[in-house]
Each structure stands twice: as structure tokens, then as C-alpha cells.
């Protein structure tokens, strides 16, 4: 059970740490979306009904700005250099993908009206989907500032440092490697969604299996069913270089908890909704009990002390939804 040591007070947000079994817990605003190997986190929070993005580093939370006065911003991925990929709405109501680096947000452009970003690798390459006017996957190279259409995929959710891309078309998921598509298969059902890929080419996500949906780990052409925490549903969202997977699962009583899958075992990690895990084993996501973002840090990993973020206003709950697609 969690014991909260610090609370919100007079509109100020305290990044706090509490004990949870073998983890130290850091509470953050909104919903923590992704974490890199330096412990830097990106997430979303609510300001007067508007979704904004933040960057967390060593106890400090920074609003990353926007591409327009409209202000809707959704960072979703971060690499080890602290570069962030996400999407933001322009004044015309359409969303564009952005690269946030060293305090500056850059519109990466689009082939037509709008696009959304979902992943970034350590080479600064971003992937997502783009309206062309039909929806296709794209890859953006920050070094050359070039945008490439990948017409064989409808959407791309992730890219590793070898340039391998995971994406979906027609309810099936594929590994894209230098233009060659490999069907990942399914666990027996008709639909499968791949959400994350690591440097070794291991892939995680979820697949139909009969009337159920289960998280999977795909490795060298074999898709493994990760099971559930006792219910009929599990979803996987993140994987690190060691093949550790995080996500959430239904339990036998119908409630849902987060899980860590490692060494062939799915472990219940409490009432959270994990989105990512780094190579130190730090897990980020949404904490249901507090209604905010969370970092779970293994007890053997040092983290900065709790700090006050006075007047930040970084308080709120964000429910991710895909807005502004036309």
C-alpha cells in the first residue's frame, strides 16, 4: 500500500516520494507518458480545460510551450538526449507533429493538413501518421529535417535506433525494416496492435485471442502470450532494452492493475496505468489513487529529493483522446 508523504497545498505542486514495496514513488502532474534512461519524463496535464505538455528533470517540471495560442499539446515520447516528440494544435484547428529539443518546440511540417507523432529514437527520428489525404505512416529525420511518407503502413507507433518501425494497417501489425514488411501474426484472433519496440527488435502490444485480448511479446518471429493478472484483458505499452514489459491488466475481480513482465512472470504493481519503462527499470504512467502522473523507481536506483514547484499550476488529470482528426 502507498503512503503519501506530501500533498497538494494552496495551488502549488510538490513532487513527492513515497514507499511502495521495492519502489520509490514520485508523483507528477496529469499523466506521465514516457521516460528515458536519464530519468527525464514527458507528460500531459490540464490547465483550465486545455491539455498541455510538461518536461520533468531532476525534480523540476517545465511546461514545453505550444505551436499556437490555441495551446493543445500532447508530448508522447522522449529519447536519451531529451528530445521529445508529440503533437500540438495550430490556430486553424489542425494538429502538427513537433520536435521539442533544448527548450524549443519545432513544427516538423506535414504532407497535407495534419499529422500526429507517436515515437522517437535516439537518432532523433520521429514516426507517426499523416493525412495525405488518406492516413499513412511517416518518418521524420531531425538531422536532415526531412519528412518521408511510408505508404505501406497506415500508422507507425515506434522506431528503434536501427530504424526498424512498428505500425499497423487493416487491423494487423507489422515490422517495417528498410521497406520490407513482416507480419507479426496474432495470438489467434484477427486484430493485433504493436505499441513499442526495443533496440533488439523485440516488440510488445496486444492481440485478440478468442473473445479475450492479451498482451504479447514478439521476438525473432515468435509472438508470446503474456497472459493476464486473472481477468480476460491485458494491454502492453512499453518495453526496455532488457525485454521487460509494462502495461495493465484486468484481475479476476474485474478491477484493473498495472503489471511488470520480466523473467517470464507478470507481476501486479498496483492501481496504476503504466506507459513506459527505461533500462533502469523506472516505470511511468498514471496513478489512479492520486489522479496524477507517477514514476516508480526501483529502490536501488538513486533519484533527486522532493522539491516544491511553486505556482506551477501543473495540477490536473488528462484522459488521452485523439482529437481534431478530420
C-alpha positions as CSV (number, residue, x, y, z in Angstrom):
1,X,0.0,0.0,0.0
2,X,1.1,3.5,-0.7
3,X,1.7,6.1,2.0
4,X,1.6,9.6,0.6
5,X,4.2,11.8,2.4
6,X,3.4,15.2,0.7
7,X,0.2,16.7,-0.6
8,X,-1.0,19.5,-2.9
9,X,-1.2,22.8,-1.0
10,X,-2.6,26.2,-2.0
11,X,-2.2,25.6,-5.7
12,X,1.4,24.5,-5.5
13,X,2.5,21.1,-6.6
14,X,5.0,19.1,-4.6
15,X,6.9,16.3,-6.4
16,X,6.8,13.8,-3.6
17,X,8.2,10.4,-3.0
18,X,6.5,7.5,-1.1
19,X,7.4,4.0,-0.3
20,X,5.8,1.2,-2.4
21,X,7.3,-2.3,-1.8
22,X,10.6,-2.3,-3.7
23,X,10.0,1.1,-5.4
24,X,10.2,4.8,-4.5
25,X,7.2,6.7,-5.9
26,X,7.5,10.2,-7.4
27,X,4.1,11.9,-8.0
28,X,3.8,14.1,-11.1
29,X,1.1,16.2,-12.7
30,X,-1.5,14.7,-15.1
31,X,-0.3,11.6,-16.9
32,X,3.3,10.7,-17.3
33,X,3.8,9.4,-20.9
34,X,7.4,8.3,-21.3
35,X,10.8,8.2,-19.6
36,X,14.3,8.0,-20.9
37,X,17.4,6.3,-19.4
38,X,18.3,9.6,-17.6
39,X,15.0,9.6,-15.7
40,X,13.6,12.5,-17.7
41,X,9.9,12.3,-18.2
42,X,7.3,13.9,-20.5
43,X,3.7,14.0,-19.7
44,X,0.4,15.9,-20.1
45,X,-1.7,17.9,-17.7
46,X,-4.8,20.1,-17.7
47,X,-4.8,23.9,-17.5
48,X,-8.3,25.4,-17.4
49,X,-9.6,22.6,-19.6
50,X,-6.7,22.7,-22.0
51,X,-4.2,19.9,-22.4
52,X,-0.6,21.0,-22.0
53,X,2.7,19.2,-22.0
54,X,5.5,19.1,-19.4
55,X,9.1,18.0,-19.2
56,X,10.3,16.6,-15.9
57,X,14.0,16.5,-15.0
58,X,15.7,16.1,-11.6
59,X,12.7,17.4,-9.6
60,X,11.8,20.3,-11.9
61,X,8.7,20.4,-14.1
62,X,8.7,22.7,-17.2
63,X,5.8,23.5,-19.5
64,X,7.1,22.9,-23.0
65,X,5.0,25.5,-24.7
66,X,2.8,25.2,-27.8
67,X,2.7,25.8,-31.6
68,X,-0.1,28.3,-31.4
69,X,-2.2,30.4,-29.0
70,X,-4.8,27.6,-29.1
71,X,-2.4,25.7,-26.8
72,X,-3.4,22.0,-27.1
73,X,-0.2,20.0,-26.7
74,X,0.5,16.3,-26.3
75,X,4.1,15.1,-25.9
76,X,4.3,11.3,-26.1
77,X,7.9,10.1,-26.5
78,X,11.4,11.0,-25.3
79,X,14.8,9.8,-26.3
80,X,18.0,9.6,-24.2
81,X,19.2,13.1,-25.4
82,X,16.0,14.6,-24.0
83,X,14.4,15.2,-27.4
84,X,10.6,15.0,-27.3
85,X,8.1,14.0,-29.9
86,X,4.4,14.9,-29.8
87,X,1.5,16.7,-31.4
88,X,0.1,20.2,-31.0
89,X,-2.9,22.0,-32.5
90,X,-2.4,25.1,-34.7
91,X,-4.6,28.1,-34.9
92,X,-6.5,26.6,-37.8
93,X,-7.6,23.6,-35.6
94,X,-5.3,21.0,-37.2
95,X,-2.7,19.1,-35.4
96,X,1.0,19.0,-36.4
97,X,3.8,16.8,-35.0
98,X,6.6,18.6,-33.2
99,X,10.2,18.0,-32.0
100,X,11.0,19.6,-28.7
101,X,14.7,20.0,-28.1
102,X,16.7,22.1,-25.7
103,X,13.7,24.2,-24.8
104,X,12.5,24.8,-28.3
105,X,9.4,23.3,-30.0
106,X,9.7,22.9,-33.8
107,X,6.8,22.1,-36.1
108,X,8.1,19.2,-38.3
109,X,5.6,20.0,-41.1
110,X,3.1,17.8,-42.9
111,X,2.3,16.4,-46.3
112,X,-1.2,17.8,-46.2
113,X,-3.3,19.1,-43.4
114,X,-2.2,17.4,-40.2
115,X,-0.2,14.6,-38.6
116,X,0.4,13.0,-35.2
117,X,3.7,11.7,-33.6
118,X,3.9,8.5,-31.6
119,X,7.6,7.6,-31.3
120,X,11.2,8.9,-31.4
121,X,14.5,7.1,-31.4
122,X,18.0,8.1,-30.1
123,X,18.9,9.3,-33.6
124,X,16.1,11.9,-33.5
125,X,13.9,10.1,-36.0
126,X,10.2,10.5,-35.3
127,X,7.3,8.3,-36.5
128,X,3.5,8.7,-36.6
129,X,0.7,9.1,-39.1
130,X,0.0,11.8,-41.6
131,X,-3.1,12.8,-43.6
132,X,-2.1,12.6,-47.3
133,X,-5.3,13.0,-47.6
134,X,-5.7,9.3,-46.6
135,X,-3.8,8.4,-43.5
136,X,-0.3,6.9,-43.9
137,X,2.7,6.4,-41.6
138,X,5.6,8.8,-41.8
139,X,9.2,9.1,-40.6
140,X,10.9,12.4,-39.8
141,X,14.7,12.8,-39.7
142,X,15.7,15.7,-37.4
143,X,19.2,15.8,-38.8
144,X,18.1,16.5,-42.4
145,X,14.7,17.9,-41.4
146,X,13.2,15.6,-44.0
147,X,9.7,14.0,-43.9
148,X,9.2,10.6,-45.6
149,X,5.9,9.0,-46.3
150,X,5.6,5.3,-45.6
151,X,2.6,4.4,-47.7
152,X,2.7,0.6,-46.8
153,X,1.6,1.4,-43.2
154,X,-1.5,3.4,-42.0
155,X,0.2,4.4,-38.8
156,X,3.6,4.0,-37.1
157,X,3.8,3.7,-33.4
158,X,7.5,3.2,-32.7
159,X,11.0,3.2,-34.1
160,X,14.3,1.8,-32.7
161,X,17.8,3.0,-33.2
162,X,18.3,0.6,-36.1
163,X,15.5,2.3,-38.0
164,X,13.1,-0.6,-37.6
165,X,9.5,0.7,-37.4
166,X,6.3,-0.9,-36.0
167,X,3.0,0.0,-37.5
168,X,-0.5,-1.1,-38.4
169,X,-2.7,-1.4,-41.5
170,X,-6.0,-3.2,-41.8
171,X,-6.1,-4.3,-38.2
172,X,-2.7,-6.1,-38.5
173,X,0.6,-5.0,-37.1
174,X,3.9,-5.2,-39.0
175,X,7.6,-4.7,-38.6
176,X,8.9,-2.3,-41.3
177,X,12.6,-2.8,-42.0
178,X,14.2,-0.9,-44.9
179,X,10.9,-1.1,-46.8
180,X,10.3,-4.8,-46.1
181,X,7.1,-5.6,-44.1
182,X,7.0,-8.6,-41.7
183,X,3.5,-9.6,-40.4
184,X,3.8,-10.1,-36.7
185,X,0.9,-12.5,-36.7
186,X,-1.6,-12.8,-33.8
187,X,-2.4,-14.8,-30.7
188,X,-5.2,-16.5,-32.6
189,X,-7.6,-13.6,-33.2
190,X,-8.0,-11.2,-36.1
191,X,-6.6,-8.0,-34.6
192,X,-3.2,-7.1,-33.2
193,X,-1.7,-3.7,-32.1
194,X,2.1,-3.3,-31.7
195,X,2.9,-0.3,-29.4
196,X,6.6,-0.5,-28.6
197,X,9.9,-1.8,-30.0
198,X,13.4,-2.0,-28.4
199,X,16.9,-2.0,-29.9
200,X,16.9,-5.8,-30.3
201,X,13.7,-5.7,-32.3
202,X,11.6,-7.1,-29.5
203,X,8.0,-5.8,-29.8
204,X,5.1,-5.6,-27.4
205,X,1.5,-4.7,-27.7
206,X,-1.8,-6.7,-27.5
207,X,-3.7,-9.2,-29.6
208,X,-7.1,-10.7,-29.8
209,X,-7.2,-14.3,-28.5
210,X,-10.7,-15.8,-28.9
211,X,-13.0,-13.5,-27.1
212,X,-10.2,-12.0,-25.0
213,X,-7.4,-9.6,-25.5
214,X,-3.9,-10.3,-24.2
215,X,-0.6,-8.5,-24.1
216,X,2.2,-10.1,-26.1
217,X,6.0,-10.1,-26.5
218,X,7.2,-10.7,-30.1
219,X,10.8,-11.8,-30.5
220,X,12.5,-13.2,-33.6
221,X,9.3,-14.1,-35.3
222,X,7.5,-15.7,-32.3
223,X,4.6,-14.0,-30.5
224,X,4.3,-15.0,-26.9
225,X,1.1,-14.6,-24.9
226,X,2.0,-12.7,-21.6
227,X,-1.3,-13.7,-20.0
228,X,-3.3,-11.6,-17.5
229,X,-3.5,-10.9,-13.8
230,X,-6.5,-13.2,-13.6
231,X,-9.0,-11.4,-15.9
232,X,-9.6,-11.6,-19.6
233,X,-7.8,-8.5,-20.8
234,X,-4.2,-7.2,-20.7
235,X,-2.5,-4.4,-22.7
236,X,1.2,-3.7,-23.0
237,X,2.6,-0.2,-23.8
238,X,6.3,-0.2,-23.0
239,X,9.4,-2.3,-23.3
240,X,13.1,-1.6,-22.4
241,X,16.4,-3.0,-23.7
242,X,16.2,-6.0,-21.4
243,X,12.8,-7.1,-22.7
244,X,10.9,-6.0,-19.6
245,X,7.4,-5.1,-20.5
246,X,4.8,-2.9,-18.7
247,X,1.1,-2.4,-19.2
248,X,-2.1,-3.0,-17.3
249,X,-4.4,-6.0,-16.9
250,X,-7.8,-6.9,-15.7
251,X,-7.8,-9.0,-12.5
252,X,-10.2,-11.8,-11.6
253,X,-12.4,-9.4,-9.6
254,X,-12.9,-7.2,-12.7
255,X,-10.7,-4.4,-11.5
256,X,-7.5,-3.4,-13.3
257,X,-3.9,-3.0,-12.1
258,X,-0.6,-2.3,-13.8
259,X,1.9,-5.0,-14.4
260,X,5.6,-5.6,-14.9
261,X,6.5,-8.6,-17.1
262,X,10.1,-9.8,-16.5
263,X,11.8,-13.2,-16.5
264,X,8.7,-14.9,-17.8
265,X,6.4,-13.6,-15.0
266,X,3.7,-11.0,-14.9
267,X,3.8,-9.1,-11.6
268,X,1.0,-6.9,-10.2
269,X,2.4,-3.4,-9.5
270,X,-0.7,-1.8,-8.1
271,X,-3.5,0.5,-9.2
272,X,-1.6,2.4,-11.9
273,X,-1.7,2.5,-15.7
274,X,1.9,2.2,-16.9
275,X,3.0,3.7,-20.3
276,X,6.8,3.2,-20.3
277,X,9.9,1.7,-18.7
278,X,13.5,2.6,-19.1
279,X,16.7,0.5,-18.8
280,X,17.0,1.3,-15.1
281,X,13.6,-0.3,-14.5
282,X,11.9,3.0,-13.8
283,X,8.2,2.9,-14.8
284,X,5.9,5.9,-15.7
285,X,2.2,6.2,-16.1
286,X,-1.0,7.3,-14.3
287,X,-1.7,6.7,-10.7
288,X,-5.4,6.0,-10.2
289,X,-5.3,6.7,-6.4
290,X,-3.9,10.2,-6.7
291,X,-5.3,11.1,-10.1
292,X,-1.9,12.1,-11.4
293,X,1.3,11.0,-13.1
294,X,3.7,8.7,-11.4
295,X,7.3,7.4,-11.6
296,X,8.1,4.0,-9.9
297,X,11.9,3.9,-9.3
298,X,13.5,0.6,-8.1
299,X,14.9,1.1,-4.6
300,X,18.5,0.5,-5.8
301,X,18.3,3.5,-8.3
302,X,19.1,6.9,-6.8
303,X,16.7,9.8,-7.5
304,X,16.7,13.5,-6.7
305,X,14.9,14.7,-3.5
306,X,11.4,16.1,-3.5
307,X,11.1,19.7,-4.4
308,X,8.4,22.4,-4.4
309,X,7.2,23.7,-7.7
310,X,5.5,26.9,-6.5
311,X,2.8,28.4,-8.6
312,X,3.3,25.9,-11.4
313,X,-0.3,25.1,-11.8
314,X,0.7,21.7,-13.1
315,X,-2.2,20.0,-11.5
316,X,-4.9,18.0,-13.3
317,X,-6.0,14.9,-14.9
318,X,-5.7,14.1,-18.6
319,X,-7.7,11.4,-20.4
320,X,-5.9,10.8,-23.7
321,X,-8.1,11.0,-26.7
322,X,-7.4,11.5,-30.3
323,X,-8.9,14.9,-31.1
324,X,-9.0,17.1,-34.1
325,X,-8.8,14.3,-36.7
326,X,-11.0,15.1,-39.6
